[in-house]
Amino acid sequence: MRMNEVTFDDSRPVDGYGPGFFRIAGEVVVGPVMILPSGVSGWGGYEDRAPLIQTAGQIDVLFIGTGAEIAQIPADLRRALEDAGLGVEIASSPAACRTYNVLLSEGRRVGLAALPV
């Protein structure tokens, strides 16, 4: 079996996560996190939609991690994101991080907004 090392170029992969934190490209972020073309930052949760909407045209898919378990996001948030032209995928935060990393390694235009586990 041949093993290939994954490289992310200038992108910011999720290196790990745990109770209340994420490790993004070697840096620890405590609390909810956003990884967007503009950079990595804290996220104010479901009410903090403006920075997500501003990524329309820059990313094709936005993964929203809902914490330890998959849960619905507020319908008005989903509607606002989709009206802005963003593809939205909802998953538990661990699944959202893994899928984000896979697509990021393929060079896809993706973003992540996640609540901690």
PyRosetta script that sets phi, psi and omega in degrees:
from pyrosetta import init, pose_from_sequence

init()
pose = pose_from_sequence("MRMNEVTFDDSRPVDGYGPGFFRIAGEVVVGPVMILPSGVSGWGGYEDRAPLIQTAGQIDVLFIGTGAEIAQIPADLRRALEDAGLGVEIASSPAACRTYNVLLSEGRRVGLAALPV")
pose.set_psi(1, 133.9)
pose.set_omega(1, 178.5)
pose.set_phi(2, -95.9)
pose.set_psi(2, 132.0)
pose.set_omega(2, 178.6)
pose.set_phi(3, -107.3)
pose.set_psi(3, 134.4)
pose.set_omega(3, 176.5)
pose.set_phi(4, -116.3)
pose.set_psi(4, 134.9)
pose.set_omega(4, 176.7)
pose.set_phi(5, -79.3)
pose.set_psi(5, 135.1)
pose.set_omega(5, 178.9)
pose.set_phi(6, -83.6)
pose.set_psi(6, 131.7)
pose.set_omega(6, 175.0)
pose.set_phi(7, -117.0)
pose.set_psi(7, 146.4)
pose.set_omega(7, -175.5)
pose.set_phi(8, -115.1)
pose.set_psi(8, 7.2)
pose.set_omega(8, -178.3)
pose.set_phi(9, 52.8)
pose.set_psi(9, -125.4)
pose.set_omega(9, -179.4)
pose.set_phi(10, -90.9)
pose.set_psi(10, 2.5)
pose.set_omega(10, -176.6)
pose.set_phi(11, -74.5)
pose.set_psi(11, 168.1)
pose.set_omega(11, -175.7)
pose.set_phi(12, -119.1)
pose.set_psi(12, 94.5)
pose.set_omega(12, 179.4)
pose.set_phi(13, -77.4)
pose.set_psi(13, 160.0)
pose.set_omega(13, 173.2)
pose.set_phi(14, -86.2)
pose.set_psi(14, 113.5)
pose.set_omega(14, -179.0)
pose.set_phi(15, -83.3)
pose.set_psi(15, -26.0)
pose.set_omega(15, -178.9)
pose.set_phi(16, -179.7)
pose.set_psi(16, 172.5)
pose.set_omega(16, 178.9)
pose.set_phi(17, -158.7)
pose.set_psi(17, 160.6)
pose.set_omega(17, 178.8)
pose.set_phi(18, -162.7)
pose.set_psi(18, -168.4)
pose.set_omega(18, -177.8)
pose.set_phi(19, -59.1)
pose.set_psi(19, 105.9)
pose.set_omega(19, 174.8)
pose.set_phi(20, 86.3)
pose.set_psi(20, 3.4)
pose.set_omega(20, -177.5)
pose.set_phi(21, -147.3)
pose.set_psi(21, 163.2)
pose.set_omega(21, 171.4)
pose.set_phi(22, -130.9)
pose.set_psi(22, 148.6)
pose.set_omega(22, 172.1)
pose.set_phi(23, -112.8)
pose.set_psi(23, 113.6)
pose.set_omega(23, -175.4)
pose.set_phi(24, -115.0)
pose.set_psi(24, 118.0)
pose.set_omega(24, 178.8)
pose.set_phi(25, 48.1)
pose.set_psi(25, 40.8)
pose.set_omega(25, 176.2)
pose.set_phi(26, 88.2)
pose.set_psi(26, -8.6)
pose.set_omega(26, -179.0)
pose.set_phi(27, -105.2)
pose.set_psi(27, 139.3)
pose.set_omega(27, 179.3)
pose.set_phi(28, -89.6)
pose.set_psi(28, 131.6)
pose.set_omega(28, 174.1)
pose.set_phi(29, -119.1)
pose.set_psi(29, 121.9)
pose.set_omega(29, 179.6)
pose.set_phi(30, -90.7)
pose.set_psi(30, 132.7)
pose.set_omega(30, 179.5)
pose.set_phi(31, 90.1)
pose.set_psi(31, -169.5)
pose.set_omega(31, 179.7)
pose.set_phi(32, -60.5)
pose.set_psi(32, 148.6)
pose.set_omega(32, -174.3)
pose.set_phi(33, -134.2)
pose.set_psi(33, 149.7)
pose.set_omega(33, 170.5)
pose.set_phi(34, -122.3)
pose.set_psi(34, 135.8)
pose.set_omega(34, 171.4)
pose.set_phi(35, -122.9)
pose.set_psi(35, 107.4)
pose.set_omega(35, -175.5)
pose.set_phi(36, -128.5)
pose.set_psi(36, 169.7)
pose.set_omega(36, 177.8)
pose.set_phi(37, -55.1)
pose.set_psi(37, -27.3)
pose.set_omega(37, 179.8)
pose.set_phi(38, -76.5)
pose.set_psi(38, -13.8)
pose.set_omega(38, 178.3)
pose.set_phi(39, 134.6)
pose.set_psi(39, -170.2)
pose.set_omega(39, -179.9)
pose.set_phi(40, -103.9)
pose.set_psi(40, 134.4)
pose.set_omega(40, 177.9)
pose.set_phi(41, -155.7)
pose.set_psi(41, 169.6)
pose.set_omega(41, 172.9)
pose.set_phi(42, -67.3)
pose.set_psi(42, 156.5)
pose.set_omega(42, -180.0)
pose.set_phi(43, -124.1)
pose.set_psi(43, 137.5)
pose.set_omega(43, -178.8)
pose.set_phi(44, -83.5)
pose.set_psi(44, 10.8)
pose.set_omega(44, 178.8)
pose.set_phi(45, 87.2)
pose.set_psi(45, -164.5)
pose.set_omega(45, -172.0)
pose.set_phi(46, -58.4)
pose.set_psi(46, -26.8)
pose.set_omega(46, 179.3)
pose.set_phi(47, -79.1)
pose.set_psi(47, -15.8)
pose.set_omega(47, -177.5)
pose.set_phi(48, -90.4)
pose.set_psi(48, 71.3)
pose.set_omega(48, -173.3)
pose.set_phi(49, -95.6)
pose.set_psi(49, -22.2)
pose.set_omega(49, -175.5)
pose.set_phi(50, -55.2)
pose.set_psi(50, -48.2)
pose.set_omega(50, -179.2)
pose.set_phi(51, -65.6)
pose.set_psi(51, -28.0)
pose.set_omega(51, 178.3)
pose.set_phi(52, -71.2)
pose.set_psi(52, -45.2)
pose.set_omega(52, -179.7)
pose.set_phi(53, -63.8)
pose.set_psi(53, -33.3)
pose.set_omega(53, -179.4)
pose.set_phi(54, -65.7)
pose.set_psi(54, -14.2)
pose.set_omega(54, 179.9)
pose.set_phi(55, -84.5)
pose.set_psi(55, -3.5)
pose.set_omega(55, 179.1)
pose.set_phi(56, -54.4)
pose.set_psi(56, 131.2)
pose.set_omega(56, -177.0)
pose.set_phi(57, 90.5)
pose.set_psi(57, -18.0)
pose.set_omega(57, 179.3)
pose.set_phi(58, -99.1)
pose.set_psi(58, -27.5)
pose.set_omega(58, 178.1)
pose.set_phi(59, -129.6)
pose.set_psi(59, 157.2)
pose.set_omega(59, 178.5)
pose.set_phi(60, -97.2)
pose.set_psi(60, -34.2)
pose.set_omega(60, -177.3)
pose.set_phi(61, -134.9)
pose.set_psi(61, 134.2)
pose.set_omega(61, 173.8)
pose.set_phi(62, -112.0)
pose.set_psi(62, 120.7)
pose.set_omega(62, 175.7)
pose.set_phi(63, -92.2)
pose.set_psi(63, 130.5)
pose.set_omega(63, 176.1)
pose.set_phi(64, -114.5)
pose.set_psi(64, 116.7)
pose.set_omega(64, 177.6)
pose.set_phi(65, -91.5)
pose.set_psi(65, 125.3)
pose.set_omega(65, -173.6)
pose.set_phi(66, -98.0)
pose.set_psi(66, 17.7)
pose.set_omega(66, -179.3)
pose.set_phi(67, 102.9)
pose.set_psi(67, -154.3)
pose.set_omega(67, -175.1)
pose.set_phi(68, -65.7)
pose.set_psi(68, -30.2)
pose.set_omega(68, -178.8)
pose.set_phi(69, -122.9)
pose.set_psi(69, 152.2)
pose.set_omega(69, 175.2)
pose.set_phi(70, -69.4)
pose.set_psi(70, 139.9)
pose.set_omega(70, -180.0)
pose.set_phi(71, -149.1)
pose.set_psi(71, 160.8)
pose.set_omega(71, 176.0)
pose.set_phi(72, -72.9)
pose.set_psi(72, 146.4)
pose.set_omega(72, 170.9)
pose.set_phi(73, -95.5)
pose.set_psi(73, 162.4)
pose.set_omega(73, 178.3)
pose.set_phi(74, -56.6)
pose.set_psi(74, 136.5)
pose.set_omega(74, -177.0)
pose.set_phi(75, -59.3)
pose.set_psi(75, -36.2)
pose.set_omega(75, -179.7)
pose.set_phi(76, -69.4)
pose.set_psi(76, -30.2)
pose.set_omega(76, 175.6)
pose.set_phi(77, -68.0)
pose.set_psi(77, -48.9)
pose.set_omega(77, 178.6)
pose.set_phi(78, -57.6)
pose.set_psi(78, -46.1)
pose.set_omega(78, -179.0)
pose.set_phi(79, -61.3)
pose.set_psi(79, -43.8)
pose.set_omega(79, 180.0)
pose.set_phi(80, -63.0)
pose.set_psi(80, -41.9)
pose.set_omega(80, 179.8)
pose.set_phi(81, -67.6)
pose.set_psi(81, -44.7)
pose.set_omega(81, 179.7)
pose.set_phi(82, -67.7)
pose.set_psi(82, -37.9)
pose.set_omega(82, 176.4)
pose.set_phi(83, -62.7)
pose.set_psi(83, -28.8)
pose.set_omega(83, 177.6)
pose.set_phi(84, -78.8)
pose.set_psi(84, -6.7)
pose.set_omega(84, 178.4)
pose.set_phi(85, 95.0)
pose.set_psi(85, 14.1)
pose.set_omega(85, 179.8)
pose.set_phi(86, -92.3)
pose.set_psi(86, 135.3)
pose.set_omega(86, 168.0)
pose.set_phi(87, -76.8)
pose.set_psi(87, 132.0)
pose.set_omega(87, -175.9)
pose.set_phi(88, -120.5)
pose.set_psi(88, 127.5)
pose.set_omega(88, 175.2)
pose.set_phi(89, -121.9)
pose.set_psi(89, 126.1)
pose.set_omega(89, -178.9)
pose.set_phi(90, -104.1)
pose.set_psi(90, 135.6)
pose.set_omega(90, 179.0)
pose.set_phi(91, -156.9)
pose.set_psi(91, 169.2)
pose.set_omega(91, 169.2)
pose.set_phi(92, -61.8)
pose.set_psi(92, 156.7)
pose.set_omega(92, -178.3)
pose.set_phi(93, -60.0)
pose.set_psi(93, -42.2)
pose.set_omega(93, 177.0)
pose.set_phi(94, -58.9)
pose.set_psi(94, -44.2)
pose.set_omega(94, -179.9)
pose.set_phi(95, -67.9)
pose.set_psi(95, -39.4)
pose.set_omega(95, 178.7)
pose.set_phi(96, -62.7)
pose.set_psi(96, -41.6)
pose.set_omega(96, 179.0)
pose.set_phi(97, -64.2)
pose.set_psi(97, -44.9)
pose.set_omega(97, -179.8)
pose.set_phi(98, -62.9)
pose.set_psi(98, -46.0)
pose.set_omega(98, -178.4)
pose.set_phi(99, -67.2)
pose.set_psi(99, -40.4)
pose.set_omega(99, 175.7)
pose.set_phi(100, -56.0)
pose.set_psi(100, -47.8)
pose.set_omega(100, -179.0)
pose.set_phi(101, -61.7)
pose.set_psi(101, -42.8)
pose.set_omega(101, -179.4)
pose.set_phi(102, -61.5)
pose.set_psi(102, -49.4)
pose.set_omega(102, -178.6)
pose.set_phi(103, -67.9)
pose.set_psi(103, -35.1)
pose.set_omega(103, 176.1)
pose.set_phi(104, -61.4)
pose.set_psi(104, -42.0)
pose.set_omega(104, 180.0)
pose.set_phi(105, -66.4)
pose.set_psi(105, -22.0)
pose.set_omega(105, 177.1)
pose.set_phi(106, -87.5)
pose.set_psi(106, 0.6)
pose.set_omega(106, 178.9)
pose.set_phi(107, 82.3)
pose.set_psi(107, 15.5)
pose.set_omega(107, -179.4)
pose.set_phi(108, -76.0)
pose.set_psi(108, 156.7)
pose.set_omega(108, 179.9)
pose.set_phi(109, -90.1)
pose.set_psi(109, 95.0)
pose.set_omega(109, -175.0)
pose.set_phi(110, -129.1)
pose.set_psi(110, 158.3)
pose.set_omega(110, 174.1)
pose.set_phi(111, -136.0)
pose.set_psi(111, 163.5)
pose.set_omega(111, -178.7)
pose.set_phi(112, -139.2)
pose.set_psi(112, 134.5)
pose.set_omega(112, 168.7)
pose.set_phi(113, -130.2)
pose.set_psi(113, 120.5)
pose.set_omega(113, -171.7)
pose.set_phi(114, -139.8)
pose.set_psi(114, 140.5)
pose.set_omega(114, 171.4)
pose.set_phi(115, -88.8)
pose.set_psi(115, 145.3)
pose.set_omega(115, -178.6)
pose.set_phi(116, -69.1)
pose.set_psi(116, 160.0)
pose.set_omega(116, 177.6)
pose.set_phi(117, -82.5)
pose.dump_pdb("model.pdb")
